[in-house]
Amino acid sequence: MKALTWRGVNDVAVEDVAEPTILNDHDAIIEVTLSATCGSDLHLLGGYIPAMRSGDVLGHEFMGTVVEVGPGVRDRRVGERVVVVSFTSCGRCWYCQQGLFSLCDNGNPNPGITEALWGQAIGGCYGYSHAMGGYAGSHARYIRVPYADQGTFVIPDGVSDERALFASDAAPTGWTGADQAGVKAGDTVAVWGAGGVGQMAARAAMLMGAERVVVVDRFTNRLEQARTHVGAETLDYSQVDVPAALREMTGGRGPDVCIEAVGMEAHAKGVVHLVDQVKQQLRLQTDRPGAVREAIYACRKGGTVFTLGVFGGFVDSFPLGAVMDKALTLRGAQQHGHRYIPAILEHMSRDEVKTEHLATHVMPLEEGPKGYRMFKEKEDGCVRSVFRLDG
């Protein structure tokens, strides 16, 4: 079958790979309908995530149809239209029982790499390097899904494929940030990044009762999406001093919750950003912390800063003093999608969460290299490239 694979830094190709088969009793095979690019994929393309191998199939945000199930699968049936959470989690270990699904003890069959990086291993993720399990990704006609009873969710009738697609990763990642940050009624919430995850974090905060939600970005089309489709206020950081603007909007205090949804390749203004770029290119630091640094400075005293963007390792010039002296709560997580997707699908069925607008460019898999180039370079207002595999 054809698949979109990683060939090296900034190099992807469509090539033939073997079709997946059932390996364990709890596996399912999904025929992929739609598979989306994700901002975190750009870290793979840029060579910032270790343990990629030439020929690895990319993609982790997808939906499709069940075509085969293993003998241990109880809840899924052939023919069901499902969305699949991007993280693989067993549903039975201590972490899964606490609702911390991305920290699953059993979801990553290659735990040694992340144990060395972070002290402990986390769960696995489709198409996201051998450090995250070495699973084949979703930019292919078929994909093997382990722990199918835990990781697949039937899409309600009336929810389109294009809407359900983003219940795989963007929406539950946003929900993880808003919920784990403790957003509550009356809060002011600021979100750095108006991509899919940032927009969904903003929407989640609104549905959790936040009184005011402000999204920070520099791309006018993404800011327009946040206003039109999410209902958030926006700030263009290339035009304003964001911490000052947020203080003015909040009577001098700053936001109660600041959510960073940018990650290790954050763009920022000024000399500090240039220094971060040089350090990252020279591998003196693995990540650029511009957005999370600004979030820490902007957050009100005693507030919460949550990192949703993907970070891989180490950063310099981290304002730890501000975290301590301002009495901030600093948290982060990969998505615990198993916990949030059922409610997200219900919100989608009631038109309370709309995501179709994120799929600005839908194309066949054969145009995968073009799709990633457009996504990376933001060509033609690209917010997400989505690959259609059923046509």
C-alpha positions as CSV (number, residue, x, y, z in Angstrom):
1,M,0.0,0.0,0.0
2,K,1.0,3.6,-0.4
3,A,2.1,5.6,2.6
4,L,3.8,8.9,3.4
5,T,7.1,8.3,5.0
6,W,9.9,10.2,6.6
7,R,13.1,9.9,4.6
8,G,15.3,12.4,6.5
9,V,15.4,15.9,7.7
10,N,12.8,17.9,5.7
11,D,12.3,15.0,3.4
12,V,9.1,13.0,3.1
13,A,8.0,10.7,0.2
14,V,5.1,8.6,-0.9
15,E,6.2,5.0,-1.2
16,D,5.0,1.4,-0.9
17,V,5.0,-0.2,2.5
18,A,3.6,-3.5,3.8
19,E,0.0,-3.6,4.9
20,P,-0.5,-4.0,8.7
21,T,-1.8,-7.2,10.2
22,I,-3.2,-8.2,13.6
23,L,-0.3,-8.8,15.9
24,N,-2.1,-9.0,19.3
25,D,-5.5,-10.1,20.4
26,H,-6.6,-6.6,21.2
27,D,-5.6,-5.0,17.9
28,A,-7.8,-3.6,15.2
29,I,-7.1,-2.7,11.6
30,I,-8.6,0.7,10.6
31,E,-9.1,1.7,7.0
32,V,-8.1,5.4,7.1
33,T,-10.5,7.9,5.6
34,L,-8.8,11.2,6.6
35,S,-5.4,11.8,8.2
36,A,-4.2,15.3,9.2
37,T,-0.8,17.0,9.6
38,C,0.0,18.3,13.0
39,G,2.3,21.1,14.2
40,S,4.3,18.5,16.2
41,D,5.1,16.7,12.9
42,L,7.2,19.7,12.0
43,H,9.5,18.8,14.8
44,L,10.1,15.4,13.2
45,L,10.7,17.0,9.8
46,G,13.2,19.4,11.4
47,G,15.2,16.6,13.0
48,Y,14.5,17.7,16.6
49,I,12.9,14.5,17.7
50,P,15.3,11.5,18.1
51,A,14.9,8.0,16.9
52,M,13.2,8.6,13.5
53,R,14.2,6.0,10.9
54,S,14.0,6.3,7.1
55,G,10.8,4.7,5.9
56,D,8.8,5.4,9.1
57,V,5.2,6.2,8.2
58,L,4.1,9.6,9.5
59,G,0.7,10.8,10.9
60,H,-1.2,10.5,14.2
61,E,-4.5,12.4,13.8
62,F,-7.0,10.3,11.9
63,M,-10.4,8.7,11.5
64,G,-11.7,5.8,9.4
65,T,-13.6,2.5,9.4
66,V,-12.9,-0.7,11.3
67,V,-12.1,-3.5,8.8
68,E,-10.7,-6.2,11.1
69,V,-10.5,-6.9,14.9
70,G,-8.5,-9.3,17.0
71,P,-10.1,-12.1,19.0
72,G,-9.7,-10.1,22.3
73,V,-11.6,-7.0,21.0
74,R,-15.0,-6.7,22.7
75,D,-16.4,-3.2,21.9
76,R,-15.6,-2.6,18.3
77,R,-17.3,-4.1,15.2
78,V,-16.2,-4.3,11.6
79,G,-17.9,-1.5,9.6
80,E,-18.0,1.1,12.5
81,R,-16.9,4.6,11.7
82,V,-14.4,5.6,14.4
83,V,-12.0,8.3,15.5
84,V,-8.7,7.1,17.0
85,V,-6.9,8.9,19.8
86,S,-3.3,9.5,18.8
87,F,-1.8,8.0,22.0
88,T,-1.7,4.2,22.6
89,S,-2.8,3.3,26.1
90,C,-3.7,0.0,27.7
91,G,-6.6,1.3,29.9
92,R,-5.5,-1.0,32.7
93,C,-2.3,0.2,34.3
94,W,-2.2,2.5,37.3
95,Y,-1.8,5.7,35.2
96,C,-4.7,4.8,32.9
97,Q,-6.9,4.1,35.9
98,Q,-6.1,7.6,37.1
99,G,-7.2,9.0,33.7
100,L,-3.6,9.9,32.8
101,F,-3.7,7.9,29.6
102,S,-0.7,9.5,27.8
103,L,1.5,8.3,30.7
104,C,0.5,4.6,30.2
105,D,3.0,2.1,31.4
106,N,2.3,-0.3,28.6
107,G,1.6,1.9,25.5
108,N,5.2,2.3,24.5
109,P,7.1,-0.9,23.6
110,N,10.4,1.1,23.4
111,P,10.5,2.7,26.9
112,G,14.3,2.9,27.2
113,I,14.7,6.0,25.0
114,T,12.2,8.3,26.9
115,E,13.4,6.9,30.2
116,A,16.9,8.2,29.3
117,L,15.5,11.5,28.2
118,W,13.0,12.2,30.9
119,G,13.6,9.8,33.7
120,Q,10.5,7.7,33.0
121,A,8.7,6.5,29.9
122,I,5.4,7.8,28.7
123,G,2.8,6.1,26.4
124,G,3.2,5.6,22.7
125,C,2.1,7.7,19.8
126,Y,1.4,6.7,16.2
127,G,4.0,7.8,13.6
128,Y,6.1,9.7,16.1
129,S,9.5,8.1,16.2
130,H,10.8,4.9,17.8
131,A,11.1,6.9,21.1
132,M,7.3,6.9,21.2
133,G,6.9,3.3,20.3
134,G,7.8,3.0,16.7
135,Y,4.2,2.6,15.6
136,A,3.4,3.1,11.9
137,G,1.5,6.3,11.4
138,S,-1.9,7.1,9.8
139,H,-0.7,8.6,6.5
140,A,-1.5,5.3,4.8
141,R,-4.6,3.4,3.7
142,Y,-4.5,1.0,6.7
143,I,-3.2,1.2,10.2
144,R,-2.9,-1.2,13.1
145,V,-4.5,0.1,16.3
146,P,-3.4,-1.7,19.5
147,Y,-5.8,-1.6,22.6
148,A,-8.6,-1.0,20.2
149,D,-11.3,-1.1,22.8
150,Q,-9.6,1.8,24.7
151,G,-8.4,3.9,21.8
152,T,-11.2,3.9,19.2
153,F,-14.5,5.9,19.5
154,V,-17.6,5.5,17.4
155,I,-18.5,8.7,15.6
156,P,-22.1,9.8,16.2
157,D,-24.4,10.0,13.2
158,G,-24.5,13.5,11.9
159,V,-20.9,14.4,12.8
160,S,-19.0,14.7,9.5
161,D,-15.7,13.0,8.8
162,E,-14.0,16.4,8.6
163,R,-15.3,17.4,12.0
164,A,-14.6,14.1,13.7
165,L,-11.1,14.0,12.4
166,F,-9.9,16.6,14.9
167,A,-11.4,14.7,17.8
168,S,-8.3,12.4,17.4
169,D,-5.7,14.9,18.6
170,A,-6.3,18.7,18.3
171,A,-9.5,18.8,20.3
172,P,-8.5,16.4,23.1
173,T,-5.1,18.0,23.4
174,G,-6.8,21.4,23.9
175,W,-9.3,19.9,26.4
176,T,-6.3,18.4,28.3
177,G,-4.8,21.8,28.7
178,A,-7.9,23.6,29.7
179,D,-9.0,20.9,32.2
180,Q,-5.6,20.1,33.7
181,A,-5.0,23.9,34.1
182,G,-8.1,24.1,36.2
183,V,-10.0,26.6,34.1
184,K,-13.2,27.6,36.0
185,A,-16.2,29.9,35.6
186,G,-15.2,33.5,35.5
187,D,-11.6,33.0,34.6
188,T,-9.6,35.0,32.0
189,V,-7.6,32.6,29.9
190,A,-4.9,33.4,27.4
191,V,-3.7,30.9,24.8
192,W,-0.5,31.2,22.9
193,G,-0.9,29.7,19.4
194,A,-3.9,29.8,17.1
195,G,-3.3,26.5,15.3
196,G,-5.7,23.6,15.8
197,V,-4.6,22.8,19.4
198,G,-4.6,26.4,20.5
199,Q,-8.1,27.0,19.0
200,M,-9.4,23.9,20.7
201,A,-7.9,24.9,24.0
202,A,-9.6,28.2,23.7
203,R,-12.9,26.6,22.9
204,A,-12.6,24.1,25.8
205,A,-11.9,27.0,28.2
206,M,-15.1,28.8,27.0
207,L,-17.2,25.7,27.4
208,M,-15.7,25.3,30.9
209,G,-17.1,28.7,31.8
210,A,-14.2,31.1,31.3
211,E,-15.4,34.6,31.1
212,R,-12.8,35.9,28.7
213,V,-10.5,33.9,26.3
214,V,-7.7,35.6,24.4
215,V,-5.7,33.8,21.6
216,V,-2.2,35.1,20.7
217,D,-0.7,34.5,17.3
218,R,0.7,36.5,14.3
219,F,-1.0,34.9,11.4
220,T,-4.1,36.9,10.4
221,N,-6.0,33.9,9.0
222,R,-5.5,31.8,12.1
223,L,-6.5,34.8,14.3
224,E,-9.6,35.2,12.2
225,Q,-10.5,31.6,12.6
226,A,-10.2,31.9,16.4
227,R,-12.6,34.9,16.4
228,T,-15.1,33.5,13.9
229,H,-15.2,29.8,14.7
230,V,-14.2,29.7,18.3
231,G,-15.5,33.0,19.6
232,A,-12.3,34.1,21.2
233,E,-10.6,37.5,21.4
234,T,-7.2,37.8,19.7
235,L,-3.9,39.5,20.0
236,D,-1.3,39.8,17.2
237,Y,2.0,39.5,19.0
238,S,3.9,41.1,16.1
239,Q,1.9,44.3,16.7
240,V,1.5,44.6,20.4
241,D,3.3,44.0,23.7
242,V,1.3,40.9,24.7
243,P,1.9,40.9,28.5
244,A,1.1,44.7,28.7
245,A,-2.0,44.2,26.6
246,L,-3.2,41.3,28.8
247,R,-2.7,43.3,31.9
248,E,-4.7,46.2,30.4
249,M,-7.5,43.7,29.6
250,T,-7.6,42.3,33.1
251,G,-7.4,45.4,35.3
252,G,-3.7,45.1,35.8
253,R,-3.6,41.5,37.1
254,G,-3.0,39.3,34.0
255,P,-4.8,36.1,33.0
256,D,-5.8,33.5,35.6
257,V,-4.6,30.7,33.2
258,C,-2.0,30.9,30.4
259,I,-1.9,28.0,28.0
260,E,1.1,27.6,25.7
261,A,0.1,25.7,22.5
262,V,3.2,26.3,20.3
263,G,6.1,24.0,21.4
264,M,9.7,23.7,20.7
265,E,10.0,25.8,17.6
266,A,8.2,28.9,18.9
267,H,8.6,32.2,17.1
268,A,9.0,35.4,19.1
269,K,10.1,39.0,18.7
270,G,13.4,40.5,19.4
271,V,17.0,39.5,20.0
272,V,16.1,36.8,22.5
273,H,14.3,34.8,19.7
274,L,17.4,35.1,17.5
275,V,19.6,33.8,20.4
276,D,17.2,30.9,20.9
277,Q,17.3,30.0,17.2
278,V,21.1,30.0,17.2
279,K,21.3,27.9,20.4
280,Q,18.8,25.4,18.9
281,Q,20.5,25.1,15.5
282,L,23.9,24.5,17.3
283,R,22.1,22.0,19.6
284,L,23.1,24.0,22.7
285,Q,19.4,23.7,23.6
286,T,16.8,21.4,22.1
287,D,13.8,23.7,22.3
288,R,12.9,27.4,21.8
289,P,10.8,28.5,24.8
290,G,9.7,32.0,23.6
291,A,6.0,31.4,24.0
292,V,6.1,29.7,27.4
293,R,8.5,32.3,28.6
294,E,6.1,35.0,27.7
295,A,3.2,33.1,29.2
296,I,5.1,33.0,32.5
297,Y,5.7,36.7,32.5
298,A,2.1,37.5,31.5
299,C,0.3,35.3,34.0
300,R,-1.2,36.8,37.1
301,K,0.4,36.2,40.4
302,G,-0.8,32.8,41.8
303,G,-2.1,31.8,38.3
304,T,-1.4,28.7,36.3
305,V,0.8,28.2,33.2
306,F,0.2,25.0,31.1
307,T,2.5,23.8,28.4
308,L,0.6,21.9,25.6
309,G,3.1,22.4,22.8
310,V,5.5,19.5,22.3
311,F,8.9,20.0,24.0
312,G,11.7,17.4,23.6
313,G,14.4,18.3,26.1
314,F,16.2,21.3,27.4
315,V,15.9,25.1,27.3
316,D,18.2,28.0,28.4
317,S,17.1,31.3,30.0
318,F,14.0,29.7,31.6
319,P,12.4,32.2,34.1
320,L,12.3,29.9,37.0
321,G,12.5,32.9,39.4
322,A,9.3,34.3,38.0
323,V,7.6,30.9,38.5
324,M,8.6,30.8,42.1
325,D,8.3,34.4,43.2
326,K,4.9,34.9,41.4
327,A,3.7,31.6,43.1
328,L,2.7,30.2,39.7
329,T,1.5,26.6,39.1
330,L,3.4,25.2,36.1
331,R,2.0,22.1,34.5
332,G,2.2,20.3,31.2
333,A,1.0,17.1,29.5
334,Q,0.5,15.2,26.3
335,Q,-3.2,14.6,25.7
336,H,-5.3,12.3,27.8
337,G,-7.7,11.8,24.9
338,H,-9.4,8.7,26.1
339,R,-10.7,10.8,29.0
340,Y,-12.1,13.6,26.8
341,I,-13.1,12.3,23.4
342,P,-16.6,11.0,24.3
343,A,-17.6,14.4,25.6
344,I,-16.0,16.1,22.6
345,L,-17.9,14.0,20.2
346,E,-21.1,15.0,22.0
347,H,-20.2,18.7,21.8
348,M,-19.5,18.2,18.1
349,S,-22.9,16.5,17.6
350,R,-24.6,19.6,19.2
351,D,-22.5,22.1,17.1
352,E,-20.8,23.4,20.2
353,V,-17.4,22.4,18.8
354,K,-16.7,22.9,15.1
355,T,-13.4,22.0,13.5
356,E,-14.0,21.6,9.8
357,H,-12.4,25.1,9.2
358,L,-9.0,23.7,10.4
359,A,-8.8,21.5,7.3
360,T,-7.9,24.4,4.9
361,H,-6.3,22.1,2.3
362,V,-7.6,18.6,1.6
363,M,-5.7,16.5,-0.9
364,P,-4.9,13.0,-1.9
365,L,-2.0,11.2,-0.2
366,E,0.0,11.4,-3.4
367,E,0.3,15.1,-2.7
368,G,1.7,14.5,0.8
369,P,5.1,16.2,0.2
370,K,3.3,19.2,-1.1
371,G,0.9,19.2,1.8
372,Y,3.7,19.2,4.4
373,R,5.5,22.0,2.5
374,M,2.4,24.1,2.5
375,F,1.7,23.4,6.1
376,K,5.3,24.2,7.2
377,E,5.6,27.4,5.2
378,K,2.0,28.5,5.8
379,E,1.5,28.7,2.1
380,D,-1.9,29.9,0.8
381,G,-3.1,30.4,4.4
382,C,-2.6,26.7,5.2
383,V,-3.7,25.9,8.8
384,R,-3.8,22.1,8.4
385,S,-3.2,19.9,5.3
386,V,-5.5,16.8,5.4
387,F,-5.0,13.7,3.3
388,R,-8.0,11.8,2.0
389,L,-7.4,8.1,1.5
390,D,-10.8,6.8,0.5
391,G,-10.8,8.3,-3.0
